[in-house]
Amino acid sequence: MKQAMLIVNPSSGKEEALDHVETIKEILTEKGYEVSVAQTEKELDATKYCQGACKDEFDLIVSMGGDGTLHKTINGMVDQTHRPLLGIIPLGTVNDFARALDIPLQVEEAVDVLRSDQTKAVDIGRFNDQYFVNIVAAGAVAEATSEVTPEQKTKFGSLAYMMEGMKTLTNHSYPIRIEYDDKAWEGESFLFLAALTNSAGGFENLSPEAEVNDGKIHGYVVPKVSMIRLATIASAIVRGNLKDEKDVQYFKADRIRLTSKEELVTNVDGEEGDPLPVELSVLPSHIQVVVK
Ligand SMILES: Nc1ncnc2c1ncn2[C@@H]1O[C@H](COP(=O)(O)OP(=O)(O)OP(=O)(O)O)[C@@H](O)[C@H]1O
């Protein structure tokens, strides 16, 4: 019999994950799965449960939570030899990865997707010795977005990231060296983003050129510019044409190395990551996700 594990974070978003467990069990039982349920209590539980399910050669893992739960689940799967199929029920406040994969944000509809036999291979990013699925940001804005509280997220959603990010952007630049494949950019920058998908912080147009399985990391450097230019660039982020702004440096790469003379933090899929220096690379089409 096929084996499925539901990794359930009861605290994500509006705290409704447990309400959907029975329906999902029924759907998967009909599809011939034996279903086990693993409820998370703390930060690394999702990683631990997922590692166990990979070692026991489960066929399907369903992440029921927000991007944090998904990020931790995927981190338990990426370096395993047996990687089960991944189902995603977006129950967080932002749910960037679900947005990027066109998985409905309406929970009942997302649950219904589990009936589908369609799957899509997606790229996974390596960030030093951990992994990411959406985006890495470097510099002061990364610090600011890590400081967005769960209360702000619940109240303002993606706007909370925008508000914190913009507050910081307007008065903070930093020296950075970005080596990508055999090229390099060096200078004062307001913001550096490395995207694997189109959506980050709930902005589905942030990096529209990034396809989930194009095997590339999409880099955007916003250099230090005047406040007026910065306002135009900020509106280009919302409109979805950041890469066309004349001061913005855009590139596609297999590998990126970031260094700085200053102490700089990073933000990885919405959570604080290692400070620079960091190395990024991509594992092309590494995980199969159930899609509609
Ligand atoms: N039972 C639990 N009670 C409280 N916190 C938990 C529990 N289980 C896991 N966590 C914490 O919840 C965090 C992940 O939350 P998650 O990102 O899924 O939801 P969210 O913050 O509401 O969503 P989003 O990231 O989309 O805004 C994990 O980092 C983990 O530390």
PDBQT file of the ligand as one rigid body, heavy atoms in Angstrom, charges set to zero:
ROOT
HETATM    1  N1  LIG A 301       2.441  23.567  17.360  1.00  0.00    +0.000 N 
HETATM    2  C1  LIG A 301       3.078  24.738  17.131  1.00  0.00    +0.000 A 
HETATM    3  N2  LIG A 301       2.798  25.846  17.878  1.00  0.00    +0.000 NA
HETATM    4  C2  LIG A 301       3.407  27.023  17.652  1.00  0.00    +0.000 A 
HETATM    5  N3  LIG A 301       4.358  27.218  16.685  1.00  0.00    +0.000 NA
HETATM    6  C3  LIG A 301       4.676  26.162  15.901  1.00  0.00    +0.000 A 
HETATM    7  C4  LIG A 301       4.050  24.869  16.084  1.00  0.00    +0.000 A 
HETATM    8  N4  LIG A 301       4.571  24.013  15.157  1.00  0.00    +0.000 NA
HETATM    9  C5  LIG A 301       5.475  24.744  14.441  1.00  0.00    +0.000 A 
HETATM   10  N5  LIG A 301       5.543  26.003  14.897  1.00  0.00    +0.000 N 
HETATM   11  C6  LIG A 301       6.341  27.110  14.346  1.00  0.00    +0.000 C 
HETATM   12  O1  LIG A 301       5.622  27.699  13.256  1.00  0.00    +0.000 OA
HETATM   13  C7  LIG A 301       6.558  28.212  12.300  1.00  0.00    +0.000 C 
HETATM   14  C8  LIG A 301       6.040  28.142  10.876  1.00  0.00    +0.000 C 
HETATM   15  O2  LIG A 301       4.852  28.795  10.705  1.00  0.00    +0.000 OA
HETATM   16  P1  LIG A 301       4.344  28.917   9.207  1.00  0.00    +0.000 P 
HETATM   17  O3  LIG A 301       5.298  29.691   8.399  1.00  0.00    +0.000 OA
HETATM   18  O4  LIG A 301       3.927  27.611   8.702  1.00  0.00    +0.000 OA
HETATM   19  O5  LIG A 301       3.037  29.766   9.379  1.00  0.00    +0.000 OA
HETATM   20  P2  LIG A 301       2.801  31.317   9.165  1.00  0.00    +0.000 P 
HETATM   21  O6  LIG A 301       3.948  32.086   9.755  1.00  0.00    +0.000 OA
HETATM   22  O7  LIG A 301       1.439  31.591   9.668  1.00  0.00    +0.000 OA
HETATM   23  O8  LIG A 301       2.804  31.395   7.570  1.00  0.00    +0.000 OA
HETATM   24  P3  LIG A 301       3.602  32.273   6.519  1.00  0.00    +0.000 P 
HETATM   25  O9  LIG A 301       5.041  31.925   6.678  1.00  0.00    +0.000 OA
HETATM   26  O10 LIG A 301       3.044  31.916   5.182  1.00  0.00    +0.000 OA
HETATM   27  O11 LIG A 301       3.316  33.665   6.893  1.00  0.00    +0.000 OA
HETATM   28  C9  LIG A 301       7.743  27.267  12.387  1.00  0.00    +0.000 C 
HETATM   29  O12 LIG A 301       8.927  28.020  12.201  1.00  0.00    +0.000 OA
HETATM   30  C10 LIG A 301       7.658  26.643  13.777  1.00  0.00    +0.000 C 
HETATM   31  O13 LIG A 301       8.688  27.138  14.600  1.00  0.00    +0.000 OA
ENDROOT
TORSDOF 0
